[in-house]
Amino acid sequence: MRYLHTMVRVSDLDVSLRFWRDLLGLIETRRTESEAGRFTLVYLAAPVDQDRARAEKSPELELTWNWDGEVYSGGRNFGHLAYEVDDIYAACQRLMDGGVLINRPPRDGYMAFVRSPDGISVELLQAGERLAPAEPWASMPNTGSW
């Protein structure tokens, strides 16, 4: 058995790609458009996973955009997606500079939570050792839920 992907439905593909690809840093690996089914599937992978994808298929995030539009709720019901990052402070700063609210700042130099435009909770974890506490993160309060 092998883990393949996680699918999340998105309400605006462009807004979602800006979050997942442009701000978070995932790489689009493939895209499928279905005129008959009236949907678009976009598959994304973490950069390190993309590099090793030649040797083996890596886990992906599948964004499903239904062209006729639906209102989605309950993104928190399935839990969260987690990604390891090389520098949690830089990742959070890039997201914050892009207008993303940091729900749980990386006060501990190790873990943070944000939400996608569709309310999907995303956990960011520092690769390797925790970073030393640093401002503005060390004193930043939690905002909302994750």
C-alpha positions in Angstrom: 0.0 0.0 0.0 1.2 3.5 -0.8 -0.1 6.9 0.0 -1.1 8.7 -3.2 -2.8 12.1 -2.5 -5.1 14.2 -0.5 -8.0 15.9 -2.4 -9.5 19.2 -1.3 -12.3 21.0 -3.1 -11.6 24.7 -3.8 -14.1 27.5 -4.7 -11.7 29.7 -6.7 -8.8 27.9 -8.5 -6.7 31.0 -9.1 -6.9 32.1 -5.4 -6.1 28.6 -4.3 -3.1 28.2 -6.6 -1.8 31.5 -5.4 -1.9 30.1 -1.8 -0.7 26.6 -2.4 1.7 27.2 -5.3 2.8 30.8 -5.2 2.9 31.4 -1.4 3.4 28.0 0.2 5.8 26.9 -2.6 4.2 23.6 -3.9 4.9 22.7 -7.5 2.2 21.9 -10.0 2.9 18.3 -11.3 -0.1 17.9 -13.6 -3.5 19.2 -14.5 -6.7 17.6 -15.9 -9.7 19.4 -17.3 -13.0 17.6 -17.8 -15.5 19.4 -20.0 -18.0 16.6 -19.6 -17.6 16.5 -15.8 -17.2 20.3 -15.6 -14.2 20.2 -13.3 -10.5 20.8 -13.2 -8.0 18.8 -11.1 -4.6 20.3 -10.3 -2.0 18.1 -8.6 0.7 19.7 -6.5 3.8 18.3 -4.7 6.4 19.7 -2.3 9.6 20.7 -4.1 11.7 17.9 -2.4 9.0 15.4 -3.4 9.0 16.8 -7.0 12.8 16.1 -7.2 12.4 12.5 -6.2 9.3 11.9 -8.3 11.4 10.6 -11.1 12.5 7.7 -8.9 9.1 7.1 -7.3 5.6 8.7 -7.3 5.4 11.1 -4.4 2.3 12.1 -2.4 0.4 15.0 -3.9 -2.3 17.5 -3.0 -5.2 17.3 -5.5 -7.1 20.6 -5.8 -10.6 19.9 -7.3 -12.4 22.9 -8.8 -16.0 22.3 -9.9 -16.8 24.8 -12.6 -20.4 25.3 -11.5 -19.5 26.4 -8.0 -20.5 25.1 -4.7 -20.2 26.4 -1.1 -17.8 24.3 0.9 -17.7 24.2 4.7 -16.2 22.0 7.4 -12.6 22.0 6.0 -11.4 21.5 9.6 -13.4 18.3 9.9 -10.8 16.2 8.2 -7.9 17.7 10.3 -5.0 19.3 8.5 -2.3 18.9 6.0 1.3 19.1 7.3 4.4 20.3 5.4 8.0 20.4 6.7 9.8 23.7 5.8 13.5 24.6 5.8 12.9 27.9 7.7 9.6 28.3 9.4 10.1 32.0 10.0 10.8 32.7 6.3 7.8 30.5 5.3 5.5 32.3 7.7 6.8 35.7 6.6 6.3 34.9 2.9 2.7 33.8 3.7 2.0 36.9 5.8 3.5 39.2 3.2 1.0 37.5 0.7 -1.9 38.4 2.9 -2.3 35.0 4.7 -3.3 35.2 8.4 -0.9 33.2 10.7 -3.5 31.5 13.0 -0.9 29.9 15.2 2.5 31.7 14.9 5.8 29.7 15.3 6.5 31.0 18.7 8.4 27.8 19.5 10.5 28.0 16.3 9.0 24.7 15.3 5.2 24.8 14.5 2.7 27.1 12.9 -0.8 26.9 11.4 -2.4 28.8 8.6 -5.6 28.2 6.5 -6.0 28.0 2.8 -8.5 30.3 1.0 -11.0 27.5 1.4 -10.5 27.0 5.1 -8.2 24.0 5.0 -5.9 23.9 8.0 -2.2 23.7 7.1 0.5 22.8 9.7 4.0 24.0 9.0 6.8 22.2 10.8 10.5 23.3 11.0 12.9 20.7 9.5 15.5 19.6 11.9 16.1 21.4 15.2 13.7 24.2 16.4 14.8 27.7 15.6 15.6 30.1 18.4 12.6 32.2 19.4 12.5 35.4 17.3 10.2 38.4 16.9 7.6 39.1 15.8 6.7 35.4 16.2 7.7 35.0 19.8 5.1 37.5 21.1 2.4 37.1 18.4 -0.9 35.8 19.7 -3.0 33.0 18.2 -5.7 34.3 15.8 -8.9 32.4 15.0 -8.8 28.6 14.8 -6.8 26.1 13.0 
